[in-house]
């Protein structure tokens, strides 16, 4: 069949001819098209009748236009700047190449000759058209023009010159068009963060700009947003305040709030924190899934460590301390442990500041120091609620520490956290607080130190040789395995080579010989040396095993353990 004959066939007929589609599927799609007015190809893909690849293979043949994949394709900013955002949005297109006189643009649907003539006249360049999927085009526009560019563009268009710089006291009186655009912009920021699997959104005002950053896998990344967002910063903050039921007229004091939202059928709990700065209010939103499932099998423990933790959380009483700096995953580990033992036969109560996740079947208490509801005060009260298991979010002082351990002596299993560099240092921290050594040895079952390490991106990982320097750095013996995995960097992992996180652990059970040292008030270094002789692995040693398993890299383990290891 000649090319001109192929072009004359309708898309649906051509898909049927190539056995990508049935007559019944085409009829259903055409019926849906009458209602939605969407392109036929988009309906066929959304309905699952054909794959995106099949659609664009046939569409390319039908139109004699080349099909390209935009994913992982780098487009220079100077090329993007040649097409105004409004034009890119209107025609659903993105520039991908230029040789000076001509410009190659990617679009998800063929553009007629009149449109090409218009673009040639507007841009003063010869236009070459290639096909790309609608999803790739949408992602490329968002990536290169900025998250929420359409909403910001609408706000800019609707605002009069005199109201371009919106002050905090004026934001509650903005006009309806601008208001709708601000709502849309905030929603787009939240959805984008959800797709990126971000844990936090940072909106930070400076003298001449507003930065939007996402924290993904513990690392902050700048997110491209239109420069004009600075004109609407106060209005955006007010929108978030309204969602969180905060005072929009108060701009001089810090404020904290919560928002419960649904994002693509998943319920999210958002923690909002606002701080005043010289250039406006700085906003951080923490994203927490309200429907997470927990269990110790998800912690990233090696089999030997998994068995130790499993046996500890099955004990009827005693204290299990998880230690580490802020952001090392301590609370998540505690939630995972609670999730494993959360059964109808057990009464579990937590005391937290703040409550990170809502746990079904668990009574959770939020501390409020302003009204004198402290960790220690709440601990005394919850004992009258007949709990079997208690979680104390953090031991910060002598009173909380002593009550926590005495509660364990009365037949309760207690979980809590401490801020220390390693497991052995937790002993000296408690003694420094004023806790008697005999109380530690009689109540504490185990100290667990942890850190979070980024995992090698599965999409771009490759073999890398373990150099003699790496063996020396980890004080490891040469092994038969001389390679580990590292990420090259790709679109999936934002070209970092890492995607996702897991934990490395240092587990110190309080066996008889360790208890003897505690009773003697031995320093942390001596306790650690003894624990190592009994088989305990340090954080770095546990990280080394996970390097050999291909989970992470030497650089990542050294990044999170370097200071702690050199200190001891």
C-alpha positions as CSV (number, residue, x, y, z in Angstrom):
1,X,0.0,0.0,0.0
2,X,1.4,3.4,-1.0
3,X,2.0,6.1,1.6
4,X,-0.8,8.4,0.3
5,X,-3.2,5.5,0.6
6,X,-2.2,4.8,4.2
7,X,-2.7,8.5,5.0
8,X,-6.2,8.4,3.6
9,X,-7.3,5.7,6.1
10,X,-8.8,6.8,9.3
11,X,-6.8,6.1,12.4
12,X,-9.3,3.6,13.8
13,X,-9.5,1.6,10.6
14,X,-5.7,1.5,10.4
15,X,-5.4,0.2,14.0
16,X,-8.0,-2.6,13.2
17,X,-6.1,-3.5,10.0
18,X,-2.9,-4.0,12.0
19,X,-4.7,-6.1,14.6
20,X,-4.1,-3.5,17.4
21,X,-7.8,-3.0,17.8
22,X,-11.2,-4.7,17.4
23,X,-14.3,-3.3,15.9
24,X,-16.1,-3.5,19.2
25,X,-13.3,-1.5,21.0
26,X,-13.4,1.1,18.2
27,X,-17.2,1.5,18.6
28,X,-16.9,2.0,22.3
29,X,-14.1,4.6,21.9
30,X,-16.1,6.5,19.2
31,X,-19.1,6.6,21.5
32,X,-17.0,7.9,24.3
33,X,-15.4,10.5,21.9
34,X,-18.9,11.9,21.2
35,X,-19.4,12.6,24.9
36,X,-15.9,13.8,25.9
37,X,-14.7,15.4,22.6
38,X,-11.2,14.0,23.4
39,X,-8.9,12.8,20.6
40,X,-9.6,9.2,19.6
41,X,-6.1,8.0,20.3
42,X,-6.1,9.4,23.9
43,X,-9.4,7.6,24.6
44,X,-8.0,4.3,23.2
45,X,-4.9,4.5,25.4
46,X,-6.8,5.6,28.5
47,X,-9.3,2.7,28.0
48,X,-6.5,0.2,27.8
49,X,-7.5,-0.9,24.3
50,X,-4.1,-0.2,22.8
51,X,-0.6,0.7,24.1
52,X,0.8,4.2,23.7
53,X,3.6,2.7,21.6
54,X,1.1,1.0,19.2
55,X,-0.9,4.2,18.8
56,X,2.1,6.4,17.9
57,X,3.7,3.8,15.7
58,X,0.5,3.7,13.6
59,X,0.0,7.5,13.9
60,X,3.5,8.1,12.6
61,X,2.9,5.8,9.7
62,X,-0.5,7.4,8.9
63,X,0.9,10.9,8.9
64,X,4.5,10.2,7.7
65,X,5.7,12.1,10.7
66,X,8.6,10.7,12.8
67,X,7.8,9.6,16.3
68,X,10.3,10.4,19.1
69,X,10.4,9.6,22.8
70,X,11.1,12.6,25.0
71,X,11.7,10.7,28.2
72,X,15.3,11.1,29.3
73,X,15.9,13.7,26.5
74,X,17.7,16.8,27.6
75,X,16.3,20.0,26.0
76,X,18.5,23.1,26.4
77,X,16.8,26.1,28.2
78,X,17.8,28.4,25.3
79,X,15.9,26.2,23.0
80,X,12.8,26.2,25.2
81,X,12.9,30.0,25.4
82,X,12.3,30.3,21.7
83,X,8.6,29.3,22.1
84,X,6.5,31.3,24.6
85,X,4.7,29.3,27.2
86,X,1.2,30.3,25.9
87,X,2.1,29.0,22.5
88,X,3.5,25.7,23.8
89,X,0.4,25.2,26.0
90,X,-2.0,26.1,23.2
91,X,-0.5,23.8,20.6
92,X,0.6,21.2,23.2
93,X,4.1,21.2,21.8
94,X,7.8,21.5,22.9
95,X,10.9,22.5,20.9
96,X,13.5,19.7,20.8
97,X,16.1,20.7,18.2
98,X,17.3,23.7,16.1
99,X,19.9,24.2,13.5
100,X,19.6,28.0,13.4
101,X,17.3,28.5,10.5
102,X,14.8,25.8,11.4
103,X,13.2,24.6,14.6
104,X,12.0,21.0,15.3
105,X,9.0,20.8,17.6
106,X,7.4,17.7,19.1
107,X,3.6,17.5,19.4
108,X,1.1,14.8,20.4
109,X,-1.1,15.3,17.4
110,X,-0.4,16.2,13.7
111,X,-0.5,20.0,13.1
112,X,-2.2,21.1,9.9
113,X,-0.3,23.2,7.3
114,X,-2.0,26.4,8.3
115,X,-0.8,26.1,11.9
116,X,2.7,25.4,10.7
117,X,2.5,28.5,8.5
118,X,1.3,30.5,11.6
119,X,4.2,29.2,13.7
120,X,6.7,29.9,10.9
121,X,5.5,33.5,10.8
122,X,5.4,34.0,14.6
123,X,8.8,32.4,15.3
124,X,10.5,33.5,12.0
125,X,11.9,30.0,11.6
126,X,11.2,27.0,9.3
127,X,9.2,24.5,11.4
128,X,9.8,20.7,11.4
129,X,7.2,18.6,13.2
130,X,7.7,15.3,15.0
131,X,5.3,13.2,17.1
132,X,5.6,12.5,20.8
133,X,3.1,11.1,23.3
134,X,0.7,13.5,25.0
135,X,2.1,12.4,28.4
136,X,5.7,13.1,27.3
137,X,4.6,16.5,26.0
138,X,2.8,17.4,29.2
139,X,5.7,16.3,31.3
140,X,8.2,18.3,29.1
141,X,6.1,21.5,29.4
142,X,5.9,21.1,33.2
143,X,9.6,20.4,33.5
144,X,10.9,23.2,31.2
145,X,8.4,25.9,31.9
146,X,7.8,25.2,35.5
147,X,5.2,23.5,37.8
148,X,2.0,25.5,37.7
149,X,3.1,27.7,34.8
150,X,-0.4,27.7,33.4
151,X,-2.0,28.8,36.7
152,X,0.7,31.5,37.2
153,X,0.2,32.7,33.7
154,X,-3.6,33.1,34.3
155,X,-2.9,35.0,37.6
156,X,-0.5,37.3,35.8
157,X,-3.1,37.9,33.0
158,X,-5.9,38.6,35.5
159,X,-4.0,40.9,37.8
160,X,-4.0,44.6,37.0
161,X,-0.7,46.5,37.0
162,X,-1.5,48.1,40.4
163,X,-2.1,44.7,42.1
164,X,0.9,42.8,40.7
165,X,2.6,42.7,44.1
166,X,-0.1,41.3,46.5
167,X,0.4,42.1,50.1
168,X,-0.7,39.7,52.9
169,X,-3.6,41.9,54.0
170,X,-4.9,42.0,50.5
171,X,-4.9,38.3,49.7
172,X,-8.3,37.6,51.1
173,X,-9.8,40.1,48.7
174,X,-8.3,38.9,45.4
175,X,-10.6,38.6,42.5
176,X,-12.2,35.3,41.6
177,X,-10.2,34.5,38.5
178,X,-6.9,35.0,40.3
179,X,-8.3,33.1,43.3
180,X,-9.1,30.1,41.1
181,X,-5.7,30.2,39.6
182,X,-4.0,30.3,43.0
183,X,-6.0,27.2,44.1
184,X,-5.0,25.5,40.9
185,X,-1.3,26.4,41.4
186,X,-1.2,25.1,45.0
187,X,-3.0,21.9,43.8
188,X,-0.4,21.4,41.1
189,X,2.5,21.8,43.5
190,X,0.9,19.2,45.8
191,X,0.2,16.7,43.0
192,X,3.7,17.2,41.6
193,X,5.3,16.5,45.0
194,X,3.2,13.4,45.3
195,X,4.3,12.1,42.0
196,X,7.9,12.8,42.9
197,X,7.5,10.9,46.1
198,X,8.6,14.0,48.0
199,X,8.5,14.0,51.8
200,X,8.5,17.8,52.1
201,X,7.7,20.9,50.0
202,X,9.6,24.1,50.7
203,X,8.4,27.5,49.5
204,X,11.0,30.1,50.4
205,X,10.8,33.8,49.7
206,X,13.9,35.9,49.0
207,X,14.4,39.5,47.9
208,X,13.9,39.0,44.2
209,X,12.6,35.4,43.9
210,X,10.6,32.6,45.5
211,X,12.2,29.1,45.5
212,X,10.1,26.0,45.5
213,X,12.0,22.8,46.5
214,X,11.1,19.2,47.1
215,X,12.9,16.9,49.5
216,X,13.2,13.5,47.8
217,X,15.0,10.6,49.5
218,X,16.4,13.1,52.1
219,X,17.8,15.5,49.5
220,X,16.4,18.9,48.5
221,X,15.9,19.6,44.8
222,X,15.0,22.9,43.2
223,X,11.7,22.7,41.2
224,X,11.4,24.9,38.2
225,X,8.5,27.4,38.6
226,X,7.7,30.6,36.7
227,X,9.7,33.6,37.9
228,X,6.4,35.6,38.2
229,X,5.4,33.4,41.2
230,X,7.1,36.0,43.4
231,X,4.2,38.4,42.7
232,X,1.7,35.9,44.2
233,X,3.7,34.5,47.1
234,X,1.5,36.0,49.8
235,X,-1.6,34.8,48.0
236,X,-0.2,31.3,47.8
237,X,0.6,31.3,51.5
238,X,-2.9,32.5,52.3
239,X,-4.4,29.7,50.3
240,X,-2.4,27.1,52.3
241,X,-3.4,28.8,55.6
242,X,-7.1,28.6,54.6
243,X,-6.7,24.9,53.8
244,X,-5.0,24.4,57.2
245,X,-7.5,26.6,59.1
246,X,-4.8,29.0,60.2
247,X,-5.1,32.8,60.7
248,X,-4.5,34.4,57.3
249,X,-4.2,37.9,58.8
250,X,-1.3,36.9,61.2
251,X,2.0,37.2,59.3
252,X,4.3,38.0,62.2
253,X,4.2,34.8,64.2
254,X,5.0,31.1,63.3
255,X,2.0,29.0,62.7
256,X,1.5,25.2,62.4
257,X,-1.4,23.3,61.0
258,X,-2.7,20.1,59.3
259,X,-4.5,19.4,56.0
260,X,-6.2,16.2,55.0
261,X,-6.4,15.8,51.2
262,X,-7.0,13.1,48.6
263,X,-4.5,12.8,45.8
264,X,-5.4,10.4,43.1
265,X,-7.5,8.2,45.4
266,X,-4.8,8.2,48.2
267,X,-5.5,10.1,51.4
268,X,-2.6,12.3,52.4
269,X,-2.0,14.0,55.8
270,X,-0.1,17.3,55.3
271,X,1.7,19.0,58.1
272,X,2.1,22.7,57.6
273,X,4.7,25.0,59.2
274,X,5.0,28.7,58.5
275,X,7.8,31.0,59.6
276,X,8.0,34.8,59.2
277,X,11.1,36.1,57.3
278,X,12.1,39.6,56.1
279,X,10.8,38.8,52.6
280,X,7.5,37.1,53.5
281,X,6.5,33.9,55.1
282,X,8.4,30.7,54.5
283,X,6.3,27.6,54.1
284,X,7.2,23.9,54.6
285,X,4.6,21.2,54.0
286,X,5.4,17.6,55.0
287,X,3.5,15.0,53.1
288,X,2.5,11.8,55.0
289,X,0.4,9.0,53.6
290,X,-2.7,8.4,55.8
291,X,-2.9,4.8,54.6
292,X,0.6,3.3,55.0
293,X,0.9,-0.3,56.1
294,X,3.7,-1.1,58.5
295,X,5.6,-4.3,59.5
296,X,9.2,-5.2,60.4
297,X,9.7,-7.0,57.1
298,X,9.8,-3.5,55.4
299,X,12.6,-2.1,57.5
300,X,15.5,-3.4,55.4
301,X,16.9,-5.6,58.1
302,X,19.3,-8.4,57.2
303,X,17.9,-11.8,58.2
304,X,20.1,-12.2,61.4
305,X,19.0,-8.7,62.6
306,X,15.4,-9.3,61.6
307,X,15.3,-12.3,63.9
308,X,16.8,-10.2,66.8
309,X,14.2,-7.5,66.4
310,X,11.3,-9.9,66.0
311,X,12.2,-11.6,69.2
312,X,12.6,-8.3,71.0
313,X,9.2,-6.9,70.0
314,X,7.5,-10.2,71.1
315,X,8.7,-9.7,74.7
316,X,6.0,-8.9,77.3
317,X,7.9,-6.1,78.8
318,X,11.0,-3.9,78.7
319,X,12.2,-0.8,76.8
320,X,13.5,-0.8,73.2
321,X,15.3,2.5,72.3
322,X,15.9,3.6,68.7
323,X,18.6,6.2,68.4
324,X,19.8,8.5,65.7
325,X,19.8,12.1,64.5
326,X,16.6,13.9,63.3
327,X,15.5,12.5,59.9
328,X,17.1,9.1,60.4
329,X,13.8,7.2,60.3
330,X,13.5,6.4,64.0
331,X,9.7,7.1,64.2
332,X,9.1,5.0,61.1
333,X,11.0,2.1,62.6
334,X,8.8,2.4,65.8
335,X,5.6,2.5,63.7
336,X,6.8,-0.6,61.8
337,X,7.4,-2.5,65.1
338,X,3.9,-1.4,66.4
339,X,2.4,-2.5,63.1
340,X,3.8,-6.0,63.5
341,X,2.4,-6.5,67.0
342,X,-0.9,-4.5,66.5
343,X,-3.5,-7.2,67.2
344,X,-7.0,-7.1,68.7
345,X,-5.6,-8.7,71.9
346,X,-3.2,-5.8,72.6
347,X,-4.0,-2.3,73.8
348,X,-1.4,0.1,72.3
349,X,-1.1,3.7,73.2
350,X,1.4,6.2,71.8
351,X,2.5,9.6,73.1
352,X,3.9,11.7,70.2
353,X,4.9,15.2,69.3
354,X,3.6,15.5,66.6
355,X,1.6,12.4,65.5
356,X,3.3,11.4,62.3
357,X,0.8,8.8,61.0
358,X,-2.6,7.7,62.0
359,X,-2.5,4.0,63.1
360,X,-5.7,2.0,63.0
361,X,-6.4,0.3,66.3
362,X,-3.9,2.4,68.2
363,X,-4.7,5.1,70.7
364,X,-2.5,8.1,69.8
365,X,-2.0,11.1,72.1
366,X,-0.5,14.4,71.0
367,X,1.5,16.3,73.6
368,X,0.7,20.0,74.2
369,X,3.4,21.6,76.5
370,X,1.5,24.9,76.5
371,X,-1.3,23.2,78.5
372,X,1.1,21.1,80.5
373,X,0.4,17.9,78.6
374,X,4.0,16.7,78.4
375,X,5.5,13.2,77.7
376,X,5.9,12.5,81.4
377,X,2.4,13.8,82.3
378,X,0.8,11.8,79.6
379,X,2.7,8.7,80.6
380,X,1.3,8.9,84.1
381,X,-2.3,9.2,82.8
382,X,-2.2,6.5,80.2
383,X,-1.3,3.8,82.7
384,X,-4.9,4.1,83.9
385,X,-6.0,3.0,80.4
386,X,-4.6,-0.5,80.9
387,X,-2.1,-0.5,78.0
388,X,0.0,-3.5,77.0
389,X,2.3,-1.6,74.7
390,X,3.4,2.1,74.9
391,X,5.3,4.2,72.5
392,X,6.9,7.4,73.8
393,X,7.9,9.6,70.9
394,X,11.1,10.8,72.5
395,X,12.9,10.7,75.8
396,X,14.1,14.3,76.3
397,X,14.6,14.6,80.1
398,X,15.2,12.7,83.3
399,X,11.6,12.7,84.3
400,X,10.4,11.1,81.1
401,X,13.3,8.7,81.0
402,X,12.7,7.5,84.6
403,X,8.9,7.0,84.2
404,X,9.5,5.2,80.8
405,X,11.8,2.6,82.4
406,X,9.7,2.2,85.6
407,X,6.6,1.6,83.4
408,X,8.5,-1.2,81.7
409,X,9.3,-2.7,85.1
410,X,5.6,-2.9,85.9
411,X,5.0,-5.3,82.9
412,X,4.7,-3.0,79.9
413,X,6.5,-3.2,76.5
414,X,7.8,0.3,75.8
415,X,9.2,1.8,72.6
416,X,11.0,5.2,72.5
417,X,13.7,7.2,70.8
418,X,16.9,9.1,71.8
419,X,19.1,11.5,69.9
420,X,22.6,9.8,70.0
421,X,25.2,9.0,67.4
422,X,25.4,5.3,68.1
423,X,23.8,2.6,70.3
424,X,26.5,2.6,73.0
425,X,26.2,6.4,73.4
426,X,22.6,6.0,74.4
427,X,23.7,4.4,77.7
428,X,25.8,7.4,78.7
429,X,23.1,9.8,77.5
430,X,20.6,8.2,80.0
431,X,23.2,8.3,82.8
432,X,24.0,11.9,82.0
433,X,20.2,12.7,82.4
434,X,20.4,11.3,85.9
435,X,19.0,7.8,85.4
436,X,20.6,5.2,87.7
437,X,22.5,2.4,85.9
438,X,20.6,-0.3,87.7
439,X,17.3,1.1,86.3
440,X,18.8,0.9,82.8
441,X,20.0,-2.7,83.2
442,X,16.8,-3.9,84.7
443,X,14.4,-2.4,82.2
444,X,16.1,-1.8,78.8
445,X,16.1,-4.7,76.4
446,X,18.0,-3.2,73.5
447,X,19.4,0.0,71.9
448,X,19.1,0.2,68.1
449,X,21.0,3.0,66.2
450,X,20.1,3.7,62.6
451,X,20.7,5.8,59.5
452,X,18.9,6.1,56.2
453,X,20.9,5.4,53.0
454,X,19.7,6.0,49.5
455,X,19.2,2.9,47.3
456,X,20.8,2.5,43.9
457,X,18.4,3.4,41.1
458,X,17.3,0.1,39.5
459,X,16.7,1.8,36.1
460,X,20.3,3.0,35.6
461,X,22.5,0.8,37.8
462,X,25.8,-0.7,36.6
463,X,28.7,-2.7,38.0
464,X,31.5,-0.7,39.5
465,X,34.8,-2.1,40.9
466,X,35.5,-2.1,44.6
467,X,38.9,-0.4,44.9
468,X,41.5,-1.3,47.6
469,X,40.8,2.2,49.1
470,X,37.2,1.3,49.7
471,X,38.1,-2.0,51.4
472,X,40.5,0.0,53.6
473,X,37.9,2.7,54.4
474,X,35.5,0.1,55.6
475,X,38.2,-1.9,57.4
476,X,36.9,-4.9,55.4
477,X,38.7,-8.1,54.2
478,X,39.2,-8.7,50.5
479,X,36.3,-10.9,49.3
480,X,35.5,-12.8,46.2
481,X,33.0,-10.2,45.3
482,X,35.0,-7.3,43.8
483,X,32.0,-5.3,42.4
484,X,29.1,-3.3,43.7
485,X,26.3,-1.5,41.9
486,X,26.1,2.3,41.3
487,X,23.6,4.4,39.4
488,X,24.7,6.2,36.2
489,X,21.9,8.8,36.6
490,X,18.7,9.0,34.6
491,X,15.4,10.8,34.5
492,X,13.8,8.4,36.9
493,X,16.3,9.3,39.7
494,X,16.8,12.9,38.7
495,X,20.3,12.0,37.5
496,X,21.5,11.2,41.0
497,X,21.9,7.5,40.6
498,X,19.7,6.8,43.7
499,X,16.0,6.2,44.1
500,X,14.3,5.2,47.4
501,X,15.8,4.7,50.8
502,X,16.4,2.0,53.3
503,X,18.1,1.9,56.8
504,X,21.4,0.6,58.1
505,X,21.4,-0.6,61.7
506,X,23.6,-1.1,64.8
507,X,21.8,-3.4,67.3
508,X,23.0,-3.6,70.9
509,X,21.1,-6.1,73.0
510,X,21.7,-5.8,76.8
511,X,23.3,-9.1,77.6
512,X,24.9,-9.9,81.0
513,X,28.4,-8.7,80.1
514,X,27.1,-5.4,78.7
515,X,24.9,-4.9,81.8
516,X,28.0,-5.3,84.0
517,X,29.8,-2.5,82.1
518,X,26.7,-0.2,82.5
519,X,26.6,-0.9,86.2
520,X,30.3,0.2,86.4
521,X,29.4,3.4,84.4
522,X,31.9,2.4,81.7
523,X,32.3,4.9,78.9
524,X,30.5,4.4,75.6
525,X,33.7,3.4,73.8
526,X,34.3,0.5,76.2
527,X,30.7,-0.7,75.9
528,X,31.0,-0.5,72.1
529,X,34.3,-2.5,72.0
530,X,32.7,-5.2,74.2
531,X,29.6,-5.3,72.0
532,X,31.7,-5.7,68.9
533,X,33.5,-8.6,70.4
534,X,30.1,-10.2,71.0
535,X,29.1,-9.9,67.4
536,X,27.5,-6.5,67.1
537,X,27.9,-4.8,63.7
538,X,28.5,-1.1,63.5
539,X,26.4,1.1,61.2
540,X,29.2,1.1,58.7
541,X,29.7,-2.7,58.8
542,X,25.9,-3.2,58.2
543,X,26.2,-0.7,55.4
544,X,29.1,-2.7,53.9
545,X,27.0,-5.8,53.8
546,X,24.3,-3.9,52.0
547,X,26.9,-2.6,49.5
548,X,27.9,-6.2,48.7
549,X,24.2,-7.0,48.3
550,X,23.9,-4.3,45.7
551,X,21.5,-2.1,47.7
552,X,23.6,1.0,48.0
553,X,27.1,2.4,47.4
554,X,30.2,3.0,49.5
555,X,29.9,6.8,49.0
556,X,26.4,6.8,50.4
557,X,27.3,4.7,53.5
558,X,30.3,6.9,54.2
559,X,28.1,10.0,53.8
560,X,25.8,9.0,56.6
561,X,28.3,7.3,58.9
562,X,31.5,9.2,58.4
563,X,31.3,11.6,61.4
564,X,30.0,8.9,63.8
565,X,32.7,6.3,62.8
566,X,35.6,8.8,63.1
567,X,34.3,10.0,66.4
568,X,34.8,6.6,67.9
